[in-house]
Amino acid sequence: MDIIVIKIIAAFIAAYLLGSIPSAYIAGRLTKKIDIRNVGSHNMGAMNSFYNLGKGVGIMVLATDILKGVAAVALADLVLDIPNLYIFICGFIVVLGHNYPVWLKFKGGKGGATAIGAIIYFIPWAIPIVLTIFLILTAITKFPTLSYGIAMVSFPFVAWLVYDRPDYILYTTLLILVPFLSYIPRIKEMKARGGSWKRVIKRKNLQDRF
């Protein structure tokens, strides 16, 4: 078997295994001895950890999930040195690993933070832009999940306006669709509980959630 094929296969496997590290699940078991998938929004992600495990734990889960995305593409790029197309594919695989972890019977999170990590490796100038948009929207809406979802839409624009890379534009556009599509059932659930889109979008405070 050609060495480049072996490297590509290794990169794909590593990306999936990195994505499958269930940081929120581990944090829930270690800090409160709970399965994070059984509380709050039932999502194995940073925001559910933030609300149910504490702010500090939520931030640690967020950082870990972002680093999983960065590590997967960095390993493929810097260590295995495979062609760009396959590095991009690793970005999708690490997110799918987060969403469908083999260790937890393929029941994971939505992949937003991990997707961010897989993107900012290529376009690090997006970090201050996305962070600024997130903070402003969170201050207005008191709805962090919606705020970072909208902030993520800026990735393709950064890829276009700052980097002028068509491949980055396509990659970021397609990759952010993965968590967006994964989140549709949760959006429908919040609408049913809130009764109106206004109630869902404009929260009373950061602890107000459905």
Summary of the structure (lengths in Angstrom):
residues: 210
radius of gyration: 17.2
end to end distance: 52.0
largest distance: 59.1
contacts: 719
relative contact order: 0.12
helix: 74%
strand: 0%
